Amino acid sequence: MSRGHRYVSCILLGAVVSSPVAFSGCAVRGSVRVYDASYRDYHRWDNGEAVYYQRWEVETRREHREFRERHSDEQQEYWKWRHNHHDD
């Protein structure tokens, strides 16, 4: 095998091996641990929690905003609602 073919083969092999890591990065960022100070516990903020959060916004007639952008009083209201209605 010529030197050029080895070089190209190494580059292609590296791309194939590293592609799952590059694409799985989005999945890792999709879940974050959030601390609920009132109940002193943590929640995984993922797509499932986002569904509950959107339901809370609708039920309490609030405009959509990112949870982290809400005032701490509103965050506490959400966690109270979450524990009272949909604790799992």
Buried (B, 14 or more C-beta within 10 A) or exposed (E): EEEEEEEEEEEEEEEEEEEEEEEEEEEEEEEEEBEBEEBEEEBEBEEEBEEBBEBBBEEEEEEEEEBEEBEEEBBBBBBEBBBEEEEE
